[in-house]
Structures are given as C-alpha cells and as structure tokens.
C-alpha cells in the first residue's frame, strides 16, 4: 500500500519578490476584467519566476507551434498576456518542457527551479488548481513508470491487479478534487482521464512489449481496454500520457504483424510501423506526428545501409503530408547517410580546455571512441566517464574522448578541472547545434567508434550495451 503522501502538491518556498508579483497580478487583472465589455475577448495572463535559469527567456507553444518567446527580467521573472488564447493544452519550455491547461481569463503564476524542474513546478492564481492536479498525476505516473521493469516478471493477472490498485488511488484523488469545483470543462475532464486511463493503458502495452515472447499465453481480456481507445483525439495529441500510449500501442501492433521481437530501429520494423500508422490513423495531425516520430527514431537510432535510408524516406513522404515534417526528415535522412558505417566521420570543430579550436580529424591517430556528456546532467556525466575509464583500462588500443555538448565554455572547463578529468581527452563542441545535427546526436547515451583512418565503425552505439566490449575487440581483431 502506498503512503498517504503518494499524492501531494509541490510547494516550494516562494520568494518575497514573487509574492509582490502575485499581488500585483491579483490586483491588476480584476480591474482589467471589470473594464471589459462582454463582446471583448478575455485576457489571459501567465507569469512567474525561474530559479537557476538556463537562458534568458521562456517559450510558450501549443504542440509544435510556438506562440511566443517571453524574456526574463533582471530578477528572472516573466509576464505574458494575450486576448487570443483559446482553451487547450499548452507547453512551457525552458530547457525542459511541461504541459499545462489554460482557459481564457486564467491568470496563472508559476514557480520552478531548473535544478529540479518537474518536482519544483507549482502554480498559483486563477486556473492553478487544475494545473497542480495535472502536475500531481505527472509526478506520480513518472515514479510508477520507473518501477515498472520490476513488475514485468509478474503474471498478467498479478500485474493487472498491481496497476489497478494504483489507478484506484488516482480516481479517488480526482473525486476529492471535484468536491471543490463548481463545474469542470469537458476538455479538462478529457485531460484528467488521459492522465489516469491512458497512462494505465500504456503500462499494459509496456508489459506486453517486455513479455512479447510469451504473448500468446496472455489472455485476450488483458487487452480489453483497446476497444475504448480513441486514436483520433486531436485535443490530446501532444499530451504525454495519450501520445506515449499511442507509440507503445503501435510498437505492439507492429511486432504482432512481423511475428517477431525484432530490432525496433530496423528498416523492417520502422517501415511496417509507418504502414500501421497509415492504416489506423485517419486524423492528419496525429498521423503526421506519429509518422515523424517513427522516422526520426529510425534515422537517429538505426544502423541500416544507405539504400534503405532512401527507401524509408520515400515511404514516409507518402504518408506524412506536412511540408515542415517532410523538410525536417529529409534533412535528417541526408545526414544519416553520412553517418553509416564505413563513411568518413564529419569535420567537427572542438574546443580544448586551453580554449583553442581543433578539428576532430586532427585528433584521430588510432581507433577512437567518442562519448558525450553535459554538466547539466551530472549523474550521467559521472556514469559515462567511469564507464570510459573502465573500457580504457581493458582496451588501451583505443582513445576515449569525452565530448561536452553544453554551450558555456568556462562552466565546462571548471567542471573538467573540478572532476579532475584528463584535460587532453576532454573537448567541447564549438558549434553545438550544427555538430549535433552532423553527428545525429539526440541523447547522451550515444557513442561513436572510429578507426585510425577516420572511418566510422559504429555510428550509433552505446558504451553500456552488453555487446559493446565485443564490438571493440572485434574491430581490433580485424586490423
């Protein structure tokens, strides 16, 4: 049984400056409303404080459409208002992202600390209760999903019983919330139902993926919820529980069609997944979003021959009718063709700890492993460096270069010195955005293996994969 603190509202301390801002909004907004005529749209306000900001602005978006970029003032506050915002789910982006719900006339203030983005995010003001509830669900779901792998060994009945009990707690929390509400808008009701139901459905899809080899022994009733799934819900298409559910649902349908637990980054899998999307999803925007996800996942993670990269692009362009997506995927596909095994690694400009610029090509004199890290993710930075040190002791024939992806030279250099990393093996991307595109770098788990002649041996690997040491040994034996 989970403790009573399972559901709790994040309540970080609010600075005196924030309190003054809140009072100002609480005072000004009613005056603005009282001056408005009934036929004038209601003004919607969003503001707040960003503690430890990583840039000088926040971005508001709806889906992939940016609404506005709002600067932070000298005290790291921002304030934005609009008469044009409609009811819906919106995105706040400041290094990380979070979804929130707005109605016209809301005046929402938020407080977050980038060091602990999700856990620190809290709302106040008109419209805050709904968003704090959604944040509660987000944090609870994320914690549960961290525990999921430990439940995959349960029988289907035991697993269902386990997640049923968690779902009941969320239902009870929503009923408690409703006691303080005069009415709940239909879209917010849908959003809550997605946070409860689609997260529940997603857990079942993940269980099925983890147990694919014994899927035939799972009673069909385990998937009875699929009859209730709405794959065409336009309003929820960017809401994480709904969107993630669709992704894993498609994975399971694709595996079933292929009748094999194959590589989910392979051409066969990705191509079949596109076909499933095209046959099942009629809503243009959802079909476009899901096909884009499939394409980017294939190109960023796949290890296919160049001919198959082009063949997949042709299929994608038949299914996705959004020009913006087509341009993006075409560009990524072109880059992927330069990163296939056997091609020469691109020229990448790197900064040294002595603040000089070096071309990656000039650093390669023997077989080399490139791994990537960020001081914004210190746990992973330590983990990656420890693994590199372990591998170097086993394979001294290789150089292991740590490539930092941040854009602040002094902070990076200080971090290297503080952690006592080998300065001759540490570099920072001089042009992070361009270099990340050139290397198809989309996560900090990626590793690239290069031979002494600058040829790519593995353009997309992972130092923590169980076969990584076999790869290193195999390439040495080929010399």
ZALUMMAR-272091 format. One record per residue (C-alpha): residue number from 1; x negated, y, z negated. Coordinates in steps of 0.25 Angstrom, whole numbers, plus 5000, padded with zeros to 4 digits. Each point is the difference from the previous one (the first is absolute). Layout:
N
<n=NUM, x=X, y=Y, z=Z>
...
***
This chain:
479
<n=1, x=5000, y=5000, z=5000>
<n=2, x=4995, y=5014, z=5004>
<n=3, x=4998, y=5010, z=4989>
<n=4, x=5010, y=5012, z=4998>
<n=5, x=4989, y=5009, z=5006>
<n=6, x=5001, y=4993, z=5013>
<n=7, x=5008, y=5012, z=5005>
<n=8, x=4995, y=5013, z=4996>
<n=9, x=5000, y=5014, z=5006>
<n=10, x=4985, y=5005, z=5002>
<n=11, x=4999, y=5012, z=4991>
<n=12, x=4986, y=5007, z=5002>
<n=13, x=4997, y=5012, z=4992>
<n=14, x=5005, y=5013, z=5007>
<n=15, x=4991, y=5012, z=5000>
<n=16, x=5004, y=5014, z=4995>
<n=17, x=4999, y=5005, z=5014>
<n=18, x=5009, y=4989, z=5005>
<n=19, x=5010, y=5004, z=4990>
<n=20, x=5000, y=5014, z=5004>
<n=21, x=5002, y=4996, z=5014>
<n=22, x=5012, y=4991, z=4997>
<n=23, x=5006, y=5011, z=4992>
<n=24, x=4998, y=5009, z=5012>
<n=25, x=5007, y=4991, z=5009>
<n=26, x=5011, y=4997, z=4990>
<n=27, x=5002, y=5015, z=5000>
<n=28, x=4999, y=5004, z=5014>
<n=29, x=5007, y=4988, z=5007>
<n=30, x=5014, y=5002, z=4994>
<n=31, x=4999, y=5015, z=5003>
<n=32, x=4997, y=4996, z=5015>
<n=33, x=5012, y=4990, z=5000>
<n=34, x=5009, y=5011, z=4994>
<n=35, x=4997, y=5009, z=5011>
<n=36, x=5003, y=4990, z=5011>
<n=37, x=5013, y=5000, z=5008>
<n=38, x=5007, y=4986, z=5002>
<n=39, x=4996, y=5000, z=5014>
<n=40, x=4985, y=5002, z=4998>
<n=41, x=4992, y=4987, z=4998>
<n=42, x=4995, y=4997, z=4986>
<n=43, x=4985, y=5003, z=4997>
<n=44, x=4992, y=4988, z=4996>
<n=45, x=4988, y=5002, z=4991>
<n=46, x=4988, y=4991, z=4998>
<n=47, x=4988, y=5004, z=4991>
<n=48, x=4990, y=4995, z=4990>
<n=49, x=4986, y=4998, z=4995>
<n=50, x=4989, y=4991, z=5006>
<n=51, x=4989, y=4996, z=4990>
<n=52, x=4987, y=4997, z=5005>
<n=53, x=5004, y=5003, z=5015>
<n=54, x=4992, y=4994, z=5011>
<n=55, x=5004, y=5011, z=5010>
<n=56, x=5006, y=5014, z=5000>
<n=57, x=5014, y=4996, z=5004>
<n=58, x=5011, y=4990, z=5000>
<n=59, x=5007, y=4995, z=5012>
<n=60, x=5015, y=4998, z=5001>
<n=61, x=5006, y=4990, z=5010>
<n=62, x=5012, y=4992, z=5004>
<n=63, x=4995, y=4987, z=5006>
<n=64, x=4988, y=5003, z=5009>
<n=65, x=5006, y=5014, z=5003>
<n=66, x=4992, y=5011, z=4992>
<n=67, x=5009, y=5010, z=4994>
<n=68, x=4990, y=5010, z=4995>
<n=69, x=4986, y=5001, z=4993>
<n=70, x=5001, y=5008, z=4987>
<n=71, x=4987, y=5006, z=4994>
<n=72, x=4997, y=4999, z=4986>
<n=73, x=4997, y=5013, z=4992>
<n=74, x=4988, y=5003, z=4991>
<n=75, x=5007, y=4992, z=4989>
<n=76, x=5003, y=4988, z=5009>
<n=77, x=5015, y=5003, z=5001>
<n=78, x=5008, y=5000, z=5012>
<n=79, x=5014, y=5005, z=5003>
<n=80, x=5009, y=4998, z=5013>
<n=81, x=5014, y=5003, z=5003>
<n=82, x=5009, y=4997, z=5012>
<n=83, x=5014, y=5002, z=5005>
<n=84, x=4999, y=4989, z=5010>
<n=85, x=4997, y=4988, z=4992>
<n=86, x=5011, y=4989, z=5001>
<n=87, x=5003, y=4989, z=4991>
<n=88, x=4990, y=4989, z=5001>
<n=89, x=4987, y=4993, z=4996>
<n=90, x=4987, y=5009, z=5001>
<n=91, x=4985, y=4997, z=4999>
<n=92, x=4991, y=5008, z=4991>
<n=93, x=4985, y=4998, z=5005>
<n=94, x=4988, y=5005, z=4993>
<n=95, x=4989, y=4989, z=5002>
<n=96, x=5011, y=4990, z=4996>
<n=97, x=5014, y=5000, z=5003>
<n=98, x=5013, y=4998, z=4993>
<n=99, x=5015, y=5000, z=5005>
<n=100, x=5010, y=5009, z=4993>
<n=101, x=5015, y=5003, z=5002>
<n=102, x=5006, y=5014, z=5003>
<n=103, x=5014, y=5006, z=5001>
<n=104, x=5002, y=5014, z=5005>
<n=105, x=5000, y=5009, z=4988>
<n=106, x=4990, y=4992, z=4992>
<n=107, x=4989, y=5007, z=4992>
<n=108, x=4989, y=4990, z=4997>
<n=109, x=4987, y=5002, z=4993>
<n=110, x=4990, y=4989, z=4999>
<n=111, x=4987, y=4998, z=4992>
<n=112, x=4990, y=4990, z=5005>
<n=113, x=4985, y=4997, z=4997>
<n=114, x=4993, y=4994, z=5012>
<n=115, x=4991, y=4991, z=4991>
<n=116, x=5012, y=4992, z=4997>
<n=117, x=5010, y=5004, z=5011>
<n=118, x=5012, y=4992, z=4999>
<n=119, x=5000, y=4998, z=4985>
<n=120, x=4998, y=5014, z=4997>
<n=121, x=5011, y=5005, z=5010>
<n=122, x=5012, y=5006, z=4992>
<n=123, x=5012, y=5009, z=5005>
<n=124, x=5008, y=5011, z=4993>
<n=125, x=5011, y=5009, z=5004>
<n=126, x=5012, y=4998, z=5008>
<n=127, x=4999, y=4987, z=5007>
<n=128, x=4989, y=4995, z=4991>
<n=129, x=5008, y=4988, z=4993>
<n=130, x=5002, y=4993, z=5013>
<n=131, x=4986, y=5001, z=5004>
<n=132, x=4995, y=4996, z=4986>
<n=133, x=5008, y=4988, z=5002>
<n=134, x=4995, y=4996, z=5013>
<n=135, x=4986, y=5002, z=4994>
<n=136, x=5003, y=4990, z=4989>
<n=137, x=5004, y=4990, z=5010>
<n=138, x=4988, y=5003, z=5009>
<n=139, x=4990, y=4997, z=4988>
<n=140, x=5008, y=4988, z=4995>
<n=141, x=5000, y=4994, z=5014>
<n=142, x=4985, y=5002, z=5002>
<n=143, x=4997, y=4994, z=4987>
<n=144, x=5008, y=4988, z=5002>
<n=145, x=4994, y=4998, z=5014>
<n=146, x=4986, y=5000, z=4994>
<n=147, x=5005, y=4988, z=4992>
<n=148, x=5007, y=4993, z=5012>
<n=149, x=4988, y=4991, z=5004>
<n=150, x=5000, y=4993, z=4986>
<n=151, x=5015, y=4996, z=5003>
<n=152, x=4998, y=4994, z=5014>
<n=153, x=4997, y=4986, z=4994>
<n=154, x=5014, y=5000, z=4993>
<n=155, x=5011, y=4991, z=5007>
<n=156, x=5010, y=5008, z=5008>
<n=157, x=5010, y=4999, z=4989>
<n=158, x=4990, y=5005, z=4989>
<n=159, x=4995, y=5011, z=5009>
<n=160, x=5015, y=5005, z=5003>
<n=161, x=5003, y=4999, z=4985>
<n=162, x=4988, y=5008, z=4997>
<n=163, x=5003, y=5012, z=5010>
<n=164, x=5015, y=4999, z=4997>
<n=165, x=4997, y=5004, z=4985>
<n=166, x=4992, y=5012, z=5005>
<n=167, x=5011, y=5004, z=5009>
<n=168, x=5010, y=5000, z=4989>
<n=169, x=4991, y=5010, z=4992>
<n=170, x=5000, y=5009, z=5012>
<n=171, x=5015, y=4999, z=5001>
<n=172, x=5002, y=5003, z=4985>
<n=173, x=4991, y=5012, z=5002>
<n=174, x=5009, y=5006, z=5011>
<n=175, x=5013, y=4998, z=4992>
<n=176, x=4993, y=5008, z=4989>
<n=177, x=4997, y=5011, z=5010>
<n=178, x=5014, y=5000, z=5005>
<n=179, x=5006, y=5004, z=4987>
<n=180, x=4994, y=5014, z=5000>
<n=181, x=5004, y=5002, z=5015>
<n=182, x=5013, y=5006, z=5004>
<n=183, x=4998, y=4995, z=5014>
<n=184, x=4989, y=4993, z=5008>
<n=185, x=4998, y=5003, z=5015>
<n=186, x=5001, y=4989, z=5010>
<n=187, x=4986, y=5001, z=5005>
<n=188, x=4994, y=5000, z=4986>
<n=189, x=5008, y=4988, z=4997>
<n=190, x=4994, y=4993, z=5012>
<n=191, x=4986, y=5004, z=4996>
<n=192, x=5002, y=4994, z=4986>
<n=193, x=5006, y=4988, z=5006>
<n=194, x=4988, y=4999, z=5009>
<n=195, x=4990, y=5002, z=4988>
<n=196, x=5008, y=4988, z=4993>
<n=197, x=5004, y=4991, z=5011>
<n=198, x=4990, y=5001, z=5011>
<n=199, x=4989, y=4999, z=4990>
<n=200, x=5006, y=4987, z=4995>
<n=201, x=5002, y=4995, z=5014>
<n=202, x=4985, y=5004, z=5003>
<n=203, x=4996, y=4991, z=4989>
<n=204, x=5007, y=4988, z=5006>
<n=205, x=4993, y=5003, z=5013>
<n=206, x=4987, y=5001, z=4994>
<n=207, x=5002, y=4987, z=4992>
<n=208, x=5004, y=4993, z=5014>
<n=209, x=4987, y=5005, z=5006>
<n=210, x=4992, y=4995, z=4989>
<n=211, x=5007, y=4986, z=5001>
<n=212, x=5001, y=4999, z=5015>
<n=213, x=4994, y=4986, z=5000>
<n=214, x=5012, y=4995, z=4992>
<n=215, x=5010, y=5009, z=5005>
<n=216, x=5008, y=4988, z=5006>
<n=217, x=5003, y=4995, z=4985>
<n=218, x=5006, y=5014, z=4996>
<n=219, x=5015, y=4999, z=5000>
<n=220, x=5006, y=5010, z=5010>
<n=221, x=5008, y=5006, z=4989>
<n=222, x=4987, y=5006, z=4995>
<n=223, x=5002, y=5010, z=5012>
<n=224, x=5015, y=5002, z=4999>
<n=225, x=4997, y=5015, z=4998>
<n=226, x=4995, y=5002, z=5014>
<n=227, x=5015, y=5000, z=5004>
<n=228, x=5001, y=5013, z=4993>
<n=229, x=4988, y=5007, z=5006>
<n=230, x=5002, y=5012, z=5008>
<n=231, x=4989, y=5002, z=5010>
<n=232, x=5005, y=5012, z=5006>
<n=233, x=5001, y=5010, z=4988>
<n=234, x=4995, y=5013, z=5006>
<n=235, x=5000, y=5008, z=4987>
<n=236, x=4991, y=4989, z=4993>
<n=237, x=4990, y=4997, z=5011>
<n=238, x=4989, y=5007, z=4993>
<n=239, x=5003, y=4996, z=4985>
<n=240, x=4990, y=4990, z=4996>
<n=241, x=5009, y=4989, z=4994>
<n=242, x=5008, y=5000, z=5013>
<n=243, x=4989, y=5001, z=5009>
<n=244, x=4990, y=4990, z=4993>
<n=245, x=5012, y=4990, z=5000>
<n=246, x=5001, y=5001, z=5015>
<n=247, x=4986, y=4998, z=5002>
<n=248, x=4999, y=4987, z=4992>
<n=249, x=5013, y=4995, z=5006>
<n=250, x=4995, y=5002, z=5014>
<n=251, x=4987, y=4992, z=4995>
<n=252, x=5008, y=4988, z=4996>
<n=253, x=5009, y=5000, z=5012>
<n=254, x=4987, y=5001, z=5009>
<n=255, x=4993, y=4988, z=4992>
<n=256, x=5013, y=4992, z=5002>
<n=257, x=5001, y=5002, z=5015>
<n=258, x=4985, y=4997, z=5001>
<n=259, x=5002, y=4988, z=4991>
<n=260, x=4986, y=5002, z=4994>
<n=261, x=4994, y=5009, z=4989>
<n=262, x=4990, y=5006, z=5009>
<n=263, x=4992, y=5013, z=5000>
<n=264, x=5009, y=5012, z=4998>
<n=265, x=4991, y=5009, z=5007>
<n=266, x=4998, y=4991, z=5012>
<n=267, x=5006, y=5003, z=5014>
<n=268, x=5010, y=4988, z=5000>
<n=269, x=5005, y=5005, z=4987>
<n=270, x=5001, y=5014, z=5003>
<n=271, x=5006, y=4998, z=5014>
<n=272, x=5010, y=4991, z=4994>
<n=273, x=5003, y=5010, z=4989>
<n=274, x=5003, y=5011, z=5011>
<n=275, x=5009, y=4991, z=5007>
<n=276, x=5008, y=4997, z=4986>
<n=277, x=5001, y=5015, z=4998>
<n=278, x=5005, y=5003, z=5014>
<n=279, x=5011, y=4989, z=4999>
<n=280, x=5004, y=5003, z=4986>
<n=281, x=4999, y=5015, z=4998>
<n=282, x=5010, y=5009, z=5008>
<n=283, x=4997, y=5013, z=4993>
<n=284, x=4990, y=5008, z=5008>
<n=285, x=4993, y=5007, z=4989>
<n=286, x=4999, y=4987, z=4991>
<n=287, x=4995, y=4992, z=5012>
<n=288, x=4990, y=5010, z=5004>
<n=289, x=4995, y=5001, z=4985>
<n=290, x=4999, y=4985, z=4999>
<n=291, x=4993, y=4998, z=5013>
<n=292, x=4990, y=5011, z=4997>
<n=293, x=4997, y=4993, z=4987>
<n=294, x=4998, y=4986, z=5008>
<n=295, x=4991, y=5007, z=5010>
<n=296, x=4991, y=5007, z=4990>
<n=297, x=4999, y=4988, z=4991>
<n=298, x=4995, y=4992, z=5012>
<n=299, x=4990, y=5010, z=5005>
<n=300, x=4994, y=5004, z=4987>
<n=301, x=4999, y=4985, z=4995>
<n=302, x=4999, y=4991, z=5012>
<n=303, x=4988, y=4994, z=5006>
<n=304, x=5005, y=4997, z=5014>
<n=305, x=4994, y=5001, z=5013>
<n=306, x=5001, y=5013, z=5008>
<n=307, x=5010, y=4994, z=5011>
<n=308, x=5010, y=4996, z=4989>
<n=309, x=4999, y=5014, z=4994>
<n=310, x=5005, y=5006, z=5013>
<n=311, x=5011, y=4989, z=5002>
<n=312, x=5005, y=5003, z=4986>
<n=313, x=5000, y=5015, z=5003>
<n=314, x=5009, y=4997, z=5012>
<n=315, x=5010, y=4993, z=4992>
<n=316, x=5000, y=5011, z=4990>
<n=317, x=5003, y=5011, z=5010>
<n=318, x=5012, y=4992, z=5005>
<n=319, x=5006, y=5000, z=4986>
<n=320, x=4996, y=5013, z=4994>
<n=321, x=5007, y=5012, z=5007>
<n=322, x=4994, y=5011, z=4991>
<n=323, x=4989, y=5008, z=5008>
<n=324, x=4993, y=5004, z=4987>
<n=325, x=4998, y=4985, z=4996>
<n=326, x=4996, y=4996, z=5014>
<n=327, x=4989, y=5010, z=5000>
<n=328, x=4995, y=4996, z=4987>
<n=329, x=5000, y=4985, z=5002>
<n=330, x=4993, y=5002, z=5014>
<n=331, x=4989, y=5008, z=4993>
<n=332, x=4998, y=4990, z=4989>
<n=333, x=5000, y=4988, z=5011>
<n=334, x=4990, y=5007, z=5008>
<n=335, x=4991, y=5002, z=4987>
<n=336, x=5003, y=4985, z=4996>
<n=337, x=4994, y=4996, z=5014>
<n=338, x=4987, y=5007, z=4996>
<n=339, x=4999, y=4992, z=4987>
<n=340, x=5002, y=4986, z=5005>
<n=341, x=4989, y=4990, z=4996>
<n=342, x=4988, y=5002, z=5010>
<n=343, x=5002, y=5014, z=5003>
<n=344, x=4989, y=5011, z=4995>
<n=345, x=5004, y=5007, z=4987>
<n=346, x=5004, y=5014, z=5003>
<n=347, x=4991, y=5012, z=4997>
<n=348, x=5004, y=5005, z=4986>
<n=349, x=4995, y=5012, z=4993>
<n=350, x=4996, y=4998, z=4986>
<n=351, x=4995, y=5009, z=4989>
<n=352, x=4988, y=4995, z=4991>
<n=353, x=4999, y=5004, z=4985>
<n=354, x=4990, y=5010, z=5004>
<n=355, x=5010, y=5007, z=5009>
<n=356, x=4994, y=4996, z=5013>
<n=357, x=5008, y=4995, z=5012>
<n=358, x=4997, y=4986, z=5005>
<n=359, x=5006, y=4992, z=5012>
<n=360, x=5005, y=4986, z=4995>
<n=361, x=4992, y=4994, z=5012>
<n=362, x=4987, y=5005, z=4995>
<n=363, x=5002, y=4993, z=4986>
<n=364, x=5002, y=4986, z=5006>
<n=365, x=4987, y=4992, z=5001>
<n=366, x=5005, y=4987, z=4995>
<n=367, x=5013, y=4993, z=4998>
<n=368, x=5009, y=5009, z=4992>
<n=369, x=5013, y=5000, z=4992>
<n=370, x=5007, y=5013, z=4999>
<n=371, x=5010, y=5002, z=4989>
<n=372, x=5009, y=5012, z=4996>
<n=373, x=5004, y=5007, z=4987>
<n=374, x=5005, y=5012, z=4994>
<n=375, x=4998, y=5007, z=4986>
<n=376, x=5015, y=5002, z=5000>
<n=377, x=5001, y=4985, z=4998>
<n=378, x=4989, y=4998, z=4989>
<n=379, x=5005, y=4985, z=4997>
<n=380, x=4999, y=4996, z=5014>
<n=381, x=4987, y=5008, z=5002>
<n=382, x=4993, y=4992, z=4989>
<n=383, x=5006, y=4987, z=5005>
<n=384, x=4995, y=5002, z=5014>
<n=385, x=4986, y=5004, z=4995>
<n=386, x=4999, y=4988, z=4991>
<n=387, x=5004, y=4990, z=5011>
<n=388, x=4990, y=5007, z=5010>
<n=389, x=4989, y=4998, z=4989>
<n=390, x=5004, y=4986, z=4998>
<n=391, x=4999, y=4997, z=5015>
<n=392, x=4987, y=5007, z=5002>
<n=393, x=4994, y=4991, z=4990>
<n=394, x=5005, y=4988, z=5008>
<n=395, x=4997, y=5006, z=5013>
<n=396, x=4988, y=5009, z=5000>
<n=397, x=4999, y=4999, z=5015>
<n=398, x=5012, y=5010, z=5001>
<n=399, x=5000, y=5015, z=4996>
<n=400, x=5013, y=5004, z=4993>
<n=401, x=5004, y=5014, z=5002>
<n=402, x=5010, y=5007, z=4991>
<n=403, x=5008, y=5010, z=5009>
<n=404, x=5008, y=5010, z=4992>
<n=405, x=5013, y=5005, z=5006>
<n=406, x=5002, y=5013, z=4992>
<n=407, x=4998, y=5014, z=5005>
<n=408, x=4993, y=5007, z=4989>
<n=409, x=4985, y=4998, z=5001>
<n=410, x=4996, y=5005, z=4986>
<n=411, x=5010, y=4991, z=4992>
<n=412, x=4996, y=4988, z=5008>
<n=413, x=4985, y=5003, z=4998>
<n=414, x=5002, y=5002, z=4985>
<n=415, x=5008, y=4987, z=4999>
<n=416, x=4989, y=4992, z=5007>
<n=417, x=4990, y=5006, z=4990>
<n=418, x=5009, y=4997, z=4988>
<n=419, x=5002, y=4986, z=5004>
<n=420, x=4985, y=4998, z=5004>
<n=421, x=5003, y=4994, z=5013>
<n=422, x=4989, y=4999, z=5010>
<n=423, x=4999, y=5013, z=5007>
<n=424, x=4994, y=4994, z=5012>
<n=425, x=5012, y=4991, z=5002>
<n=426, x=5011, y=5010, z=4998>
<n=427, x=5006, y=5009, z=5011>
<n=428, x=5012, y=5009, z=5001>
<n=429, x=5008, y=5002, z=5013>
<n=430, x=4996, y=5014, z=5006>
<n=431, x=5014, y=5000, z=5007>
<n=432, x=5009, y=4991, z=4992>
<n=433, x=5012, y=5001, z=5009>
<n=434, x=4993, y=4998, z=5013>
<n=435, x=4991, y=4989, z=4995>
<n=436, x=5012, y=4993, z=4993>
<n=437, x=5007, y=5000, z=5014>
<n=438, x=4987, y=4995, z=5007>
<n=439, x=4999, y=4988, z=4990>
<n=440, x=5014, y=4997, z=4998>
<n=441, x=4999, y=5002, z=4986>
<n=442, x=5013, y=5000, z=4992>
<n=443, x=4996, y=4994, z=4987>
<n=444, x=4989, y=4999, z=4990>
<n=445, x=4999, y=4985, z=5001>
<n=446, x=4995, y=5000, z=5014>
<n=447, x=4985, y=4995, z=5003>
<n=448, x=4993, y=5000, z=5014>
<n=449, x=4989, y=4991, z=5003>
<n=450, x=4990, y=5005, z=5011>
<n=451, x=4987, y=4993, z=5005>
<n=452, x=4987, y=5006, z=5002>
<n=453, x=5003, y=5004, z=5014>
<n=454, x=5012, y=5008, z=4996>
<n=455, x=5010, y=4990, z=5005>
<n=456, x=5013, y=4998, z=4992>
<n=457, x=5000, y=4986, z=4994>
<n=458, x=5013, y=5002, z=4991>
<n=459, x=5007, y=5013, z=5003>
<n=460, x=5011, y=4997, z=4989>
<n=461, x=4996, y=4992, z=4988>
<n=462, x=5000, y=5000, z=4985>
<n=463, x=4989, y=4997, z=4991>
<n=464, x=5009, y=4994, z=4990>
<n=465, x=5006, y=4989, z=5010>
<n=466, x=4996, y=4986, z=4996>
<n=467, x=4993, y=4998, z=5014>
<n=468, x=4992, y=5013, z=5000>
<n=469, x=4987, y=4993, z=4995>
<n=470, x=5002, y=4989, z=5010>
<n=471, x=5001, y=5011, z=5011>
<n=472, x=4987, y=5007, z=4995>
<n=473, x=4993, y=4986, z=5000>
<n=474, x=5006, y=4996, z=5014>
<n=475, x=4995, y=5013, z=5006>
<n=476, x=4986, y=4998, z=4994>
<n=477, x=4999, y=4986, z=5006>
<n=478, x=5004, y=5005, z=5014>
<n=479, x=4987, y=5008, z=5001>
***
